[in-house]
Amino acid sequence: MSKLVVTAVSPGSSVQDGGRFGAQRYGLTPSGAVDSLALAAANGLLGNAPFAAAIEVGPLNSVFTARGGAVRVALTGAMRPAEVAGQTVALNETITLAEGEA
């Protein structure tokens, strides 16, 4: 089974989904992704449910590595530099990381 391994993560990064609604009257916030449109766009590019969990990357660099086979990922949201194996990754497109690729 292929998986995406977090090799290095920047502060402010977390796993987020669409949040939980309906309990605000009890003092619970809905939480969820800061940029819900970017979350839905990334999931749409990958064929997932719109608000499935994803990694929300903080303001500094993070590194992820494919293990156990290839892993397909998408980068959406704020413009930021990103690369895989020295090649620039375009925003709002998918890319497949080969086994061991970061």
Biopython code that builds the backbone (N, CA, C, O; Angstrom):
import numpy as np
from Bio.PDB.StructureBuilder import StructureBuilder

atoms = [
    (1, "MET", "N", (0.833, -1.171, 0.000)),
    (1, "MET", "CA", (0.000, 0.000, 0.000)),
    (1, "MET", "C", (0.884, 1.242, 0.000)),
    (1, "MET", "O", (1.772, 1.373, 0.842)),
    (2, "SER", "N", (0.650, 2.138, -0.923)),
    (2, "SER", "CA", (1.447, 3.356, -0.987)),
    (2, "SER", "C", (0.965, 4.358, 0.055)),
    (2, "SER", "O", (-0.207, 4.378, 0.430)),
    (3, "LYS", "N", (1.903, 5.192, 0.514)),
    (3, "LYS", "CA", (1.563, 6.197, 1.516)),
    (3, "LYS", "C", (2.464, 7.407, 1.349)),
    (3, "LYS", "O", (3.548, 7.323, 0.772)),
    (4, "LEU", "N", (1.997, 8.524, 1.861)),
    (4, "LEU", "CA", (2.755, 9.761, 1.844)),
    (4, "LEU", "C", (3.348, 9.946, 3.237)),
    (4, "LEU", "O", (2.615, 10.083, 4.217)),
    (5, "VAL", "N", (4.659, 9.949, 3.320)),
    (5, "VAL", "CA", (5.346, 10.070, 4.600)),
    (5, "VAL", "C", (5.748, 11.524, 4.808)),
    (5, "VAL", "O", (6.315, 12.152, 3.913)),
    (6, "VAL", "N", (5.454, 12.056, 5.988)),
    (6, "VAL", "CA", (5.866, 13.404, 6.349)),
    (6, "VAL", "C", (7.321, 13.328, 6.786)),
    (6, "VAL", "O", (7.629, 12.801, 7.855)),
    (7, "THR", "N", (8.210, 13.851, 5.961)),
    (7, "THR", "CA", (9.639, 13.818, 6.232)),
    (7, "THR", "C", (10.053, 15.017, 7.086)),
    (7, "THR", "O", (10.863, 14.880, 8.003)),
    (8, "ALA", "N", (9.504, 16.177, 6.788)),
    (8, "ALA", "CA", (9.722, 17.406, 7.556)),
    (8, "ALA", "C", (8.482, 18.267, 7.388)),
    (8, "ALA", "O", (7.929, 18.361, 6.292)),
    (9, "VAL", "N", (8.043, 18.898, 8.474)),
    (9, "VAL", "CA", (6.818, 19.688, 8.398)),
    (9, "VAL", "C", (7.036, 21.050, 9.041)),
    (9, "VAL", "O", (7.723, 21.172, 10.056)),
    (10, "SER", "N", (6.448, 22.060, 8.442)),
    (10, "SER", "CA", (6.601, 23.417, 8.964)),
    (10, "SER", "C", (5.576, 23.691, 10.054)),
    (10, "SER", "O", (4.521, 23.059, 10.088)),
    (11, "PRO", "N", (5.881, 24.632, 10.946)),
    (11, "PRO", "CA", (4.893, 25.023, 11.951)),
    (11, "PRO", "C", (3.614, 25.499, 11.267)),
    (11, "PRO", "O", (3.662, 26.105, 10.197)),
    (12, "GLY", "N", (2.501, 25.227, 11.877)),
    (12, "GLY", "CA", (1.223, 25.647, 11.306)),
    (12, "GLY", "C", (0.631, 24.642, 10.347)),
    (12, "GLY", "O", (-0.477, 24.854, 9.854)),
    (13, "SER", "N", (1.325, 23.553, 10.063)),
    (13, "SER", "CA", (0.792, 22.505, 9.185)),
    (13, "SER", "C", (-0.065, 21.563, 10.007)),
    (13, "SER", "O", (0.212, 21.332, 11.184)),
    (14, "SER", "N", (-1.108, 21.018, 9.389)),
    (14, "SER", "CA", (-1.994, 20.091, 10.098)),
    (14, "SER", "C", (-2.832, 19.315, 9.087)),
    (14, "SER", "O", (-2.893, 19.672, 7.911)),
    (15, "VAL", "N", (-3.465, 18.269, 9.553)),
    (15, "VAL", "CA", (-4.425, 17.529, 8.737)),
    (15, "VAL", "C", (-5.786, 18.152, 9.009)),
    (15, "VAL", "O", (-6.203, 18.266, 10.161)),
    (16, "GLN", "N", (-6.480, 18.555, 7.945)),
    (16, "GLN", "CA", (-7.776, 19.217, 8.079)),
    (16, "GLN", "C", (-8.783, 18.617, 7.109)),
    (16, "GLN", "O", (-8.417, 18.058, 6.075)),
    (17, "ASP", "N", (-10.054, 18.742, 7.463)),
    (17, "ASP", "CA", (-11.134, 18.343, 6.561)),
    (17, "ASP", "C", (-12.142, 19.487, 6.506)),
    (17, "ASP", "O", (-11.795, 20.628, 6.812)),
    (18, "GLY", "N", (-13.360, 19.205, 6.129)),
    (18, "GLY", "CA", (-14.383, 20.238, 5.986)),
    (18, "GLY", "C", (-14.934, 20.774, 7.289)),
    (18, "GLY", "O", (-15.668, 21.762, 7.268)),
    (19, "GLY", "N", (-14.619, 20.174, 8.413)),
    (19, "GLY", "CA", (-15.081, 20.657, 9.708)),
    (19, "GLY", "C", (-16.335, 19.938, 10.175)),
    (19, "GLY", "O", (-16.872, 19.076, 9.480)),
    (20, "ARG", "N", (-16.783, 20.301, 11.341)),
    (20, "ARG", "CA", (-17.986, 19.715, 11.955)),
    (20, "ARG", "C", (-18.981, 20.822, 12.244)),
    (20, "ARG", "O", (-18.687, 21.737, 13.013)),
    (21, "PHE", "N", (-20.129, 20.750, 11.649)),
    (21, "PHE", "CA", (-21.137, 21.794, 11.826)),
    (21, "PHE", "C", (-22.318, 21.253, 12.626)),
    (21, "PHE", "O", (-22.588, 20.052, 12.621)),
    (22, "GLY", "N", (-23.011, 22.147, 13.308)),
    (22, "GLY", "CA", (-24.211, 21.773, 14.033)),
    (22, "GLY", "C", (-24.060, 21.731, 15.535)),
    (22, "GLY", "O", (-25.048, 21.511, 16.236)),
    (23, "ALA", "N", (-22.863, 21.934, 16.060)),
    (23, "ALA", "CA", (-22.680, 21.886, 17.507)),
    (23, "ALA", "C", (-22.244, 23.237, 18.081)),
    (23, "ALA", "O", (-21.815, 23.314, 19.232)),
    (24, "GLN", "N", (-22.354, 24.294, 17.284)),
    (24, "GLN", "CA", (-21.917, 25.606, 17.757)),
    (24, "GLN", "C", (-22.727, 26.060, 18.975)),
    (24, "GLN", "O", (-22.207, 26.789, 19.820)),
    (25, "ARG", "N", (-23.980, 25.642, 19.075)),
    (25, "ARG", "CA", (-24.809, 26.031, 20.231)),
    (25, "ARG", "C", (-24.262, 25.465, 21.538)),
    (25, "ARG", "O", (-24.629, 25.924, 22.619)),
    (26, "TYR", "N", (-23.384, 24.466, 21.436)),
    (26, "TYR", "CA", (-22.750, 23.885, 22.611)),
    (26, "TYR", "C", (-21.354, 24.462, 22.847)),
    (26, "TYR", "O", (-20.630, 24.002, 23.731)),
    (27, "GLY", "N", (-20.983, 25.452, 22.067)),
    (27, "GLY", "CA", (-19.687, 26.090, 22.222)),
    (27, "GLY", "C", (-18.570, 25.473, 21.417)),
    (27, "GLY", "O", (-17.408, 25.838, 21.597)),
    (28, "LEU", "N", (-18.896, 24.533, 20.521)),
    (28, "LEU", "CA", (-17.870, 23.907, 19.682)),
    (28, "LEU", "C", (-17.779, 24.639, 18.346)),
    (28, "LEU", "O", (-18.789, 24.881, 17.684)),
    (29, "THR", "N", (-16.571, 24.982, 17.970)),
    (29, "THR", "CA", (-16.385, 25.626, 16.665)),
    (29, "THR", "C", (-16.373, 24.561, 15.572)),
    (29, "THR", "O", (-16.043, 23.406, 15.842)),
    (30, "PRO", "N", (-16.728, 24.935, 14.340)),
    (30, "PRO", "CA", (-16.734, 23.942, 13.264)),
    (30, "PRO", "C", (-15.335, 23.481, 12.850)),
    (30, "PRO", "O", (-15.179, 22.390, 12.303)),
    (31, "SER", "N", (-14.317, 24.308, 13.110)),
    (31, "SER", "CA", (-12.938, 23.990, 12.725)),
    (31, "SER", "C", (-12.850, 23.719, 11.226)),
    (31, "SER", "O", (-13.573, 24.345, 10.451)),
    (32, "GLY", "N", (-11.991, 22.814, 10.805)),
    (32, "GLY", "CA", (-11.815, 22.516, 9.386)),
    (32, "GLY", "C", (-10.715, 23.349, 8.760)),
    (32, "GLY", "O", (-10.042, 24.130, 9.434)),
    (33, "ALA", "N", (-10.547, 23.172, 7.475)),
    (33, "ALA", "CA", (-9.490, 23.846, 6.715)),
    (33, "ALA", "C", (-9.678, 25.358, 6.723)),
    (33, "ALA", "O", (-10.807, 25.848, 6.709)),
    (34, "VAL", "N", (-8.578, 26.090, 6.745)),
    (34, "VAL", "CA", (-8.629, 27.551, 6.666)),
    (34, "VAL", "C", (-9.172, 27.959, 5.296)),
    (34, "VAL", "O", (-9.999, 28.867, 5.202)),
    (35, "ASP", "N", (-8.714, 27.297, 4.243)),
    (35, "ASP", "CA", (-9.150, 27.596, 2.881)),
    (35, "ASP", "C", (-9.990, 26.431, 2.366)),
    (35, "ASP", "O", (-9.469, 25.519, 1.724)),
    (36, "SER", "N", (-11.289, 26.466, 2.648)),
    (36, "SER", "CA", (-12.160, 25.351, 2.270)),
    (36, "SER", "C", (-12.291, 25.198, 0.761)),
    (36, "SER", "O", (-12.506, 24.088, 0.274)),
    (37, "LEU", "N", (-12.167, 26.293, 0.011)),
    (37, "LEU", "CA", (-12.223, 26.177, -1.459)),
    (37, "LEU", "C", (-10.992, 25.433, -1.992)),
    (37, "LEU", "O", (-11.103, 24.618, -2.908)),
    (38, "ALA", "N", (-9.824, 25.718, -1.417)),
    (38, "ALA", "CA", (-8.606, 25.010, -1.832)),
    (38, "ALA", "C", (-8.698, 23.538, -1.465)),
    (38, "ALA", "O", (-8.252, 22.680, -2.226)),
    (39, "LEU", "N", (-9.273, 23.238, -0.304)),
    (39, "LEU", "CA", (-9.471, 21.842, 0.102)),
    (39, "LEU", "C", (-10.363, 21.123, -0.897)),
    (39, "LEU", "O", (-10.034, 20.026, -1.347)),
    (40, "ALA", "N", (-11.488, 21.732, -1.245)),
    (40, "ALA", "CA", (-12.414, 21.126, -2.200)),
    (40, "ALA", "C", (-11.764, 20.985, -3.584)),
    (40, "ALA", "O", (-11.979, 19.985, -4.269)),
    (41, "ALA", "N", (-10.984, 21.968, -3.988)),
    (41, "ALA", "CA", (-10.310, 21.906, -5.296)),
    (41, "ALA", "C", (-9.301, 20.768, -5.340)),
    (41, "ALA", "O", (-9.268, 20.008, -6.307)),
    (42, "ALA", "N", (-8.477, 20.641, -4.301)),
    (42, "ALA", "CA", (-7.481, 19.562, -4.260)),
    (42, "ALA", "C", (-8.165, 18.207, -4.296)),
    (42, "ALA", "O", (-7.753, 17.316, -5.038)),
    (43, "ASN", "N", (-9.212, 18.051, -3.493)),
    (43, "ASN", "CA", (-9.929, 16.774, -3.483)),
    (43, "ASN", "C", (-10.598, 16.498, -4.820)),
    (43, "ASN", "O", (-10.628, 15.354, -5.272)),
    (44, "GLY", "N", (-11.131, 17.527, -5.452)),
    (44, "GLY", "CA", (-11.736, 17.355, -6.775)),
    (44, "GLY", "C", (-10.721, 16.897, -7.811)),
    (44, "GLY", "O", (-11.013, 16.027, -8.631)),
    (45, "LEU", "N", (-9.538, 17.478, -7.774)),
    (45, "LEU", "CA", (-8.472, 17.079, -8.700)),
    (45, "LEU", "C", (-8.085, 15.616, -8.516)),
    (45, "LEU", "O", (-7.701, 14.941, -9.471)),
    (46, "LEU", "N", (-8.190, 15.133, -7.275)),
    (46, "LEU", "CA", (-7.787, 13.758, -6.968)),
    (46, "LEU", "C", (-8.939, 12.761, -7.004)),
    (46, "LEU", "O", (-8.730, 11.562, -6.821)),
    (47, "GLY", "N", (-10.163, 13.253, -7.241)),
    (47, "GLY", "CA", (-11.320, 12.363, -7.306)),
    (47, "GLY", "C", (-11.854, 11.961, -5.941)),
    (47, "GLY", "O", (-12.556, 10.956, -5.821)),
    (48, "ASN", "N", (-11.532, 12.728, -4.920)),
    (48, "ASN", "CA", (-12.018, 12.457, -3.567)),
    (48, "ASN", "C", (-13.294, 13.244, -3.284)),
    (48, "ASN", "O", (-13.680, 14.116, -4.062)),
    (49, "ALA", "N", (-13.935, 12.934, -2.177)),
    (49, "ALA", "CA", (-15.071, 13.733, -1.711)),
    (49, "ALA", "C", (-14.565, 15.149, -1.445)),
    (49, "ALA", "O", (-13.420, 15.312, -1.023)),
    (50, "PRO", "N", (-15.384, 16.181, -1.680)),
    (50, "PRO", "CA", (-14.912, 17.570, -1.595)),
    (50, "PRO", "C", (-14.219, 17.956, -0.295)),
    (50, "PRO", "O", (-13.255, 18.722, -0.323)),
    (51, "PHE", "N", (-14.681, 17.449, 0.834)),
    (51, "PHE", "CA", (-14.107, 17.882, 2.096)),
    (51, "PHE", "C", (-13.400, 16.758, 2.847)),
    (51, "PHE", "O", (-13.346, 16.755, 4.077)),
    (52, "ALA", "N", (-12.853, 15.795, 2.083)),
    (52, "ALA", "CA", (-12.037, 14.729, 2.684)),
    (52, "ALA", "C", (-10.788, 15.350, 3.292)),
    (52, "ALA", "O", (-10.363, 16.429, 2.879)),
    (53, "ALA", "N", (-10.208, 14.680, 4.260)),
    (53, "ALA", "CA", (-9.021, 15.194, 4.947)),
    (53, "ALA", "C", (-7.845, 15.375, 3.992)),
    (53, "ALA", "O", (-7.657, 14.604, 3.051)),
    (54, "ALA", "N", (-7.059, 16.416, 4.264)),
    (54, "ALA", "CA", (-5.873, 16.732, 3.474)),
    (54, "ALA", "C", (-4.854, 17.397, 4.387)),
    (54, "ALA", "O", (-5.177, 17.795, 5.506)),
    (55, "ILE", "N", (-3.644, 17.512, 3.911)),
    (55, "ILE", "CA", (-2.607, 18.196, 4.677)),
    (55, "ILE", "C", (-2.645, 19.667, 4.314)),
    (55, "ILE", "O", (-2.485, 20.040, 3.152)),
    (56, "GLU", "N", (-2.857, 20.496, 5.322)),
    (56, "GLU", "CA", (-2.821, 21.941, 5.148)),
    (56, "GLU", "C", (-1.419, 22.383, 5.565)),
    (56, "GLU", "O", (-1.050, 22.277, 6.735)),
    (57, "VAL", "N", (-0.644, 22.875, 4.604)),
    (57, "VAL", "CA", (0.762, 23.183, 4.838)),
    (57, "VAL", "C", (0.906, 24.611, 5.348)),
    (57, "VAL", "O", (0.305, 25.543, 4.813)),
    (58, "GLY", "N", (1.718, 24.764, 6.398)),
    (58, "GLY", "CA", (1.983, 26.075, 6.985)),
    (58, "GLY", "C", (2.840, 26.944, 6.079)),
    (58, "GLY", "O", (3.092, 26.593, 4.927)),
    (59, "PRO", "N", (3.291, 28.093, 6.610)),
    (59, "PRO", "CA", (3.976, 29.083, 5.775)),
    (59, "PRO", "C", (5.404, 28.730, 5.365)),
    (59, "PRO", "O", (5.944, 29.347, 4.446)),
    (60, "LEU", "N", (6.019, 27.766, 6.015)),
    (60, "LEU", "CA", (7.400, 27.413, 5.685)),
    (60, "LEU", "C", (7.446, 26.085, 4.937)),
    (60, "LEU", "O", (6.418, 25.428, 4.769)),
    (61, "ASN", "N", (8.621, 25.694, 4.493)),
    (61, "ASN", "CA", (8.776, 24.480, 3.695)),
    (61, "ASN", "C", (8.453, 23.211, 4.472)),
    (61, "ASN", "O", (8.746, 23.100, 5.663)),
    (62, "SER", "N", (7.852, 22.270, 3.783)),
    (62, "SER", "CA", (7.599, 20.930, 4.297)),
    (62, "SER", "C", (8.095, 19.947, 3.248)),
    (62, "SER", "O", (8.195, 20.281, 2.067)),
    (63, "VAL", "N", (8.405, 18.722, 3.691)),
    (63, "VAL", "CA", (8.880, 17.692, 2.766)),
    (63, "VAL", "C", (8.058, 16.426, 2.991)),
    (63, "VAL", "O", (7.856, 15.995, 4.126)),
    (64, "PHE", "N", (7.587, 15.840, 1.892)),
    (64, "PHE", "CA", (6.798, 14.609, 1.926)),
    (64, "PHE", "C", (7.442, 13.628, 0.966)),
    (64, "PHE", "O", (7.939, 14.026, -0.088)),
    (65, "THR", "N", (7.438, 12.340, 1.320)),
    (65, "THR", "CA", (8.073, 11.307, 0.507)),
    (65, "THR", "C", (7.090, 10.174, 0.247)),
    (65, "THR", "O", (6.362, 9.761, 1.149)),
    (66, "ALA", "N", (7.065, 9.668, -0.989)),
    (66, "ALA", "CA", (6.225, 8.521, -1.343)),
    (66, "ALA", "C", (6.922, 7.241, -0.897)),
    (66, "ALA", "O", (8.108, 7.042, -1.162)),
    (67, "ARG", "N", (6.173, 6.378, -0.217)),
    (67, "ARG", "CA", (6.704, 5.088, 0.233)),
    (67, "ARG", "C", (5.723, 3.985, -0.128)),
    (67, "ARG", "O", (4.509, 4.184, -0.068)),
    (68, "GLY", "N", (6.239, 2.835, -0.500)),
    (68, "GLY", "CA", (5.384, 1.695, -0.822)),
    (68, "GLY", "C", (4.728, 1.785, -2.185)),
    (68, "GLY", "O", (3.782, 1.049, -2.466)),
    (69, "GLY", "N", (5.211, 2.667, -3.028)),
    (69, "GLY", "CA", (4.641, 2.849, -4.364)),
    (69, "GLY", "C", (4.396, 4.322, -4.646)),
    (69, "GLY", "O", (4.688, 5.188, -3.821)),
    (70, "ALA", "N", (3.859, 4.586, -5.822)),
    (70, "ALA", "CA", (3.594, 5.957, -6.238)),
    (70, "ALA", "C", (2.415, 6.540, -5.458)),
    (70, "ALA", "O", (1.504, 5.817, -5.054)),
    (71, "VAL", "N", (2.448, 7.866, -5.251)),
    (71, "VAL", "CA", (1.372, 8.587, -4.565)),
    (71, "VAL", "C", (1.005, 9.808, -5.403)),
    (71, "VAL", "O", (1.869, 10.603, -5.773)),
    (72, "ARG", "N", (-0.271, 9.946, -5.694)),
    (72, "ARG", "CA", (-0.772, 11.092, -6.466)),
    (72, "ARG", "C", (-1.187, 12.199, -5.494)),
    (72, "ARG", "O", (-1.923, 11.947, -4.540)),
    (73, "VAL", "N", (-0.714, 13.423, -5.738)),
    (73, "VAL", "CA", (-1.003, 14.561, -4.866)),
    (73, "VAL", "C", (-1.428, 15.760, -5.705)),
    (73, "VAL", "O", (-1.221, 15.794, -6.918)),
    (74, "ALA", "N", (-2.027, 16.746, -5.034)),
    (74, "ALA", "CA", (-2.405, 17.998, -5.686)),
    (74, "ALA", "C", (-2.014, 19.144, -4.768)),
    (74, "ALA", "O", (-2.091, 19.018, -3.546)),
    (75, "LEU", "N", (-1.600, 20.249, -5.346)),
    (75, "LEU", "CA", (-1.250, 21.450, -4.602)),
    (75, "LEU", "C", (-2.214, 22.549, -5.013)),
    (75, "LEU", "O", (-2.286, 22.917, -6.185)),
    (76, "THR", "N", (-2.960, 23.075, -4.036)),
    (76, "THR", "CA", (-3.912, 24.159, -4.303)),
    (76, "THR", "C", (-3.740, 25.229, -3.228)),
    (76, "THR", "O", (-2.964, 25.060, -2.288)),
    (77, "GLY", "N", (-4.461, 26.315, -3.377)),
    (77, "GLY", "CA", (-4.437, 27.372, -2.366)),
    (77, "GLY", "C", (-3.517, 28.508, -2.752)),
    (77, "GLY", "O", (-3.389, 28.853, -3.927)),
    (78, "ALA", "N", (-2.877, 29.089, -1.744)),
    (78, "ALA", "CA", (-2.012, 30.249, -1.954)),
    (78, "ALA", "C", (-0.810, 29.895, -2.822)),
    (78, "ALA", "O", (-0.281, 28.785, -2.752)),
    (79, "MET", "N", (-0.391, 30.850, -3.635)),
    (79, "MET", "CA", (0.796, 30.656, -4.467)),
    (79, "MET", "C", (2.005, 30.474, -3.571)),
    (79, "MET", "O", (2.244, 31.263, -2.657)),
    (80, "ARG", "N", (2.759, 29.428, -3.844)),
    (80, "ARG", "CA", (3.975, 29.160, -3.090)),
    (80, "ARG", "C", (4.870, 28.283, -3.945)),
    (80, "ARG", "O", (4.377, 27.526, -4.781)),
    (81, "PRO", "N", (6.167, 28.371, -3.750)),
    (81, "PRO", "CA", (7.054, 27.510, -4.516)),
    (81, "PRO", "C", (6.958, 26.072, -4.015)),
    (81, "PRO", "O", (6.902, 25.821, -2.811)),
    (82, "ALA", "N", (6.940, 25.148, -4.948)),
    (82, "ALA", "CA", (6.934, 23.727, -4.610)),
    (82, "ALA", "C", (7.650, 22.982, -5.720)),
    (82, "ALA", "O", (7.576, 23.352, -6.892)),
    (83, "GLU", "N", (8.352, 21.914, -5.321)),
    (83, "GLU", "CA", (9.041, 21.117, -6.341)),
    (83, "GLU", "C", (9.082, 19.654, -5.930)),
    (83, "GLU", "O", (9.017, 19.306, -4.751)),
    (84, "VAL", "N", (9.194, 18.810, -6.953)),
    (84, "VAL", "CA", (9.352, 17.372, -6.782)),
    (84, "VAL", "C", (10.534, 16.969, -7.643)),
    (84, "VAL", "O", (10.553, 17.215, -8.849)),
    (85, "ALA", "N", (11.516, 16.351, -7.014)),
    (85, "ALA", "CA", (12.728, 15.906, -7.714)),
    (85, "ALA", "C", (13.353, 17.041, -8.526)),
    (85, "ALA", "O", (13.811, 16.830, -9.648)),
    (86, "GLY", "N", (13.367, 18.244, -7.949)),
    (86, "GLY", "CA", (13.984, 19.390, -8.605)),
    (86, "GLY", "C", (13.134, 20.067, -9.662)),
    (86, "GLY", "O", (13.568, 21.064, -10.239)),
    (87, "GLN", "N", (11.935, 19.563, -9.937)),
    (87, "GLN", "CA", (11.040, 20.145, -10.931)),
    (87, "GLN", "C", (9.932, 20.935, -10.240)),
    (87, "GLN", "O", (9.362, 20.470, -9.253)),
    (88, "THR", "N", (9.625, 22.117, -10.750)),
    (88, "THR", "CA", (8.578, 22.955, -10.176)),
    (88, "THR", "C", (7.220, 22.289, -10.344)),
    (88, "THR", "O", (6.907, 21.748, -11.405)),
    (89, "VAL", "N", (6.422, 22.336, -9.291)),
    (89, "VAL", "CA", (5.067, 21.781, -9.310)),
    (89, "VAL", "C", (4.092, 22.923, -9.556)),
    (89, "VAL", "O", (4.147, 23.951, -8.880)),
    (90, "ALA", "N", (3.204, 22.743, -10.519)),
    (90, "ALA", "CA", (2.210, 23.768, -10.830)),
    (90, "ALA", "C", (1.066, 23.723, -9.827)),
    (90, "ALA", "O", (0.692, 22.656, -9.339)),
    (91, "LEU", "N", (0.522, 24.881, -9.532)),
    (91, "LEU", "CA", (-0.632, 24.996, -8.662)),
    (91, "LEU", "C", (-1.876, 24.512, -9.399)),
    (91, "LEU", "O", (-2.001, 24.721, -10.606)),
    (92, "ASN", "N", (-2.785, 23.876, -8.692)),
    (92, "ASN", "CA", (-4.070, 23.404, -9.232)),
    (92, "ASN", "C", (-3.939, 22.304, -10.273)),
    (92, "ASN", "O", (-4.748, 22.218, -11.197)),
    (93, "GLU", "N", (-2.931, 21.471, -10.126)),
    (93, "GLU", "CA", (-2.751, 20.291, -10.967)),
    (93, "GLU", "C", (-2.331, 19.133, -10.075)),
    (93, "GLU", "O", (-1.881, 19.342, -8.948)),
    (94, "THR", "N", (-2.477, 17.915, -10.578)),
    (94, "THR", "CA", (-2.001, 16.759, -9.821)),
    (94, "THR", "C", (-0.616, 16.361, -10.327)),
    (94, "THR", "O", (-0.227, 16.652, -11.458)),
    (95, "ILE", "N", (0.099, 15.691, -9.450)),
    (95, "ILE", "CA", (1.395, 15.140, -9.820)),
    (95, "ILE", "C", (1.544, 13.819, -9.084)),
    (95, "ILE", "O", (1.054, 13.665, -7.965)),
    (96, "THR", "N", (2.213, 12.880, -9.704)),
    (96, "THR", "CA", (2.437, 11.591, -9.075)),
    (96, "THR", "C", (3.876, 11.511, -8.590)),
    (96, "THR", "O", (4.819, 11.667, -9.365)),
    (97, "LEU", "N", (4.023, 11.267, -7.302)),
    (97, "LEU", "CA", (5.339, 11.064, -6.728)),
    (97, "LEU", "C", (5.696, 9.592, -6.890)),
    (97, "LEU", "O", (4.927, 8.720, -6.484)),
    (98, "ALA", "N", (6.830, 9.314, -7.466)),
    (98, "ALA", "CA", (7.304, 7.935, -7.596)),
    (98, "ALA", "C", (7.816, 7.451, -6.244)),
    (98, "ALA", "O", (8.133, 8.262, -5.374)),
    (99, "GLU", "N", (7.898, 6.155, -6.067)),
    (99, "GLU", "CA", (8.437, 5.555, -4.839)),
    (99, "GLU", "C", (9.744, 6.227, -4.456)),
    (99, "GLU", "O", (10.668, 6.297, -5.266)),
    (100, "GLY", "N", (9.829, 6.724, -3.222)),
    (100, "GLY", "CA", (11.042, 7.348, -2.710)),
    (100, "GLY", "C", (11.223, 8.804, -3.107)),
    (100, "GLY", "O", (12.129, 9.477, -2.615)),
    (101, "GLU", "N", (10.378, 9.284, -3.981)),
    (101, "GLU", "CA", (10.506, 10.669, -4.449)),
    (101, "GLU", "C", (9.975, 11.644, -3.400)),
    (101, "GLU", "O", (8.992, 11.368, -2.712)),
    (102, "ALA", "N", (10.644, 12.781, -3.296)),
    (102, "ALA", "CA", (10.238, 13.825, -2.331)),
    (102, "ALA", "C", (10.084, 15.142, -3.043)),
    (102, "ALA", "O", (9.749, 16.147, -2.416)),
]
sb = StructureBuilder()
sb.init_structure("model")
sb.init_model(0)
sb.init_chain("A")
sb.init_seg("    ")
for serial, (resi, resn, name, xyz) in enumerate(atoms, 1):
    if name == "N":
        sb.init_residue(resn, " ", resi, " ")
    sb.init_atom(name, np.array(xyz, "f"), 0.0, 1.0, " ", f" {name:<3s}", serial, name[0])
structure = sb.get_structure()
